[in-house]
Each structure stands twice: as C-alpha cells, then as structure tokens.
Amino acid sequence: MSAIFKQTRFAAVAILGLTLLADKGFAAPKSPIGGGSYQDIIVGGDLAQKGYVPCAVRYELIRPILDLYENKFTVLDVGALEGYFSLKIAQDYGAFCTMVEGGSSDQKGKLYSYAQDNLLTICKHNPQLNNIEMLAHRLTVPSLTKMAEQEHFDVVLAFLVVHLMASDDKGHISEDKVREFVDIFLSMGNDVIIETSTDCYLFVDTIVQEICKEKNGRYLGELPRVRNYKRPTRGRFYWFSQSDDRNGSNDVHGVSAETFVEFNGIYPQK
C-alpha cells in the first residue's frame, strides 16, 4: 500500500469521524496527549472518532471472556475515560456498565483533568443505551474498599489505572499500595482484567505479574499502547477468574441508589 494511499485513507477516515460528530451535534473531546481523544469515541452507537489508543484490538482481546456469560452481566469500568469499552459492551452484550472516572476540571493542569466532562458528554450522546451509568469519583483505597463492601460485579475492567491509583501526590508508588488496589479489585468481580504498561512504572507490571502467578491468573498477551507503532510501548493484560458462575441474569442493573449518590453519580440523572 503506497504512502499516498495510506495518507488519503487516513484523511478520509478522520473527515468521516468529524462529520459523524458534527451531524450528531457533538464537539469532539480533547486529550492532552496528541490533541485528540485518548480512546475511540462512540456516538449513537457509531465509531465517531479514533483515539490515541487502539481500542478495537483491546476489545477483541477481552471478548472471549465476555462470551463466557450465558446471559447479561454487570461491568465495573475503572478509569473509564471516554467510555469506549463500556459503551461497546453495553451495546453488544446488553450488559449493565458502571463507569467510574476521577479526572475532573478542578484538577486543572493534571493529566486527564478533562475526563469527567468528556465522558458525561459522550454518555448524553448515547441515549439509546439505558444500561450505562457514570460515577464522577476519584477512587482511593478507602473509597474503593467501601464500594467493594456495597457492590459486586461480574466483570471488572482496570485498564492502565493501577499505576495512577497507587501513586501518591509526589508520584511515588509502593508495592504494598499496588497489591492493595489489586486485592480490592479481585474482591469486587468474578472476572477481573487488568492492563499494565511497559513504559509507565514498569515495576508495577512486574508486581501484577507476580500477583497473577500467585492467584493462578492468566496472562492474555500484550498490544501496542498507542497508534504510533514505532514507539516501544505496550499494554499487558492479565485475567483473574474468581468464579466459574457465569450465568449472569436477564435482570441486570447498576449500583444501588445509595452507592450512586455516595460516589457522585451524575449519569443518568436520578
């Protein structure tokens, strides 16, 4: 394939994405990385814009796990950003997806400070889905522990968040803190899928590898973390299966009304 054809095709896809966004009255979210969105953006069930991270291949990687469920199921999406994975799962499986995003505008100047505003906008532009909800909350060990005491999910997604959640204000991360977060995740779901990075705190990946061996988890493989494949950065995926019960239910729902309020649920309005 010629370089000119590649450039032309890329331009056509970009124009199509922006057209879809404009047709739906939707302003494309911005990310501090690369100027566009971090994840692919879903609007009205359509792929409206490709993001910084190749999302479709990640989705295909986890689908065999989702396919194990006989009925509908529940999902906790931690650090959901633009909500790509929850929106796809809600659309394709009828699962009820709870998205938690802690990046808020009052964290001006920090990475992902745009995330809550963008995700809320994206949720509003997917009104065909009545099986999604958004909690605008930055999870800490105490708050995540409390949520774990109140809620349980069939599937927990924690993609590229462990190193962020385990960091203190100075960016320091301890092994104990990483293990604490992973242990809480494992207590919250039947199938827990964690993605780590080869370029953001590599030792976090080493710790998660150790936990995976200790807990009889499964290494699913690695994928390019960004669309610029020349960069030597990869995402590594680990699957922890906590239960063989994957019957699910045809009557799935989100978190309780109390949890929704306590963790600052902002979509849908209740």
Secondary structure, DSSP 8 states (H G I E B T S, - for coil): --HHHHHHHHHHHHHHHHHHHHHTT------TTTTS-SS-EEETTEEEE--SS-HHHHHHHHHHHHTT-SS--EEEEET-TT-HHHHHHHHHH--EEEEEE---GGGTTSTTTTHHHHHHHHHHT-TT--SEEEEE----HHHHHHHHHH--EEEEEEES-HHHHT--TTS---HHHHHHHHHHHHHHEEEEEEEEESSS-HHHHHHHHHHHHHTT-EEEEEEESSS-TTS--EEEEEEEE--S-----SS---S-HHHHHHTTEEES--
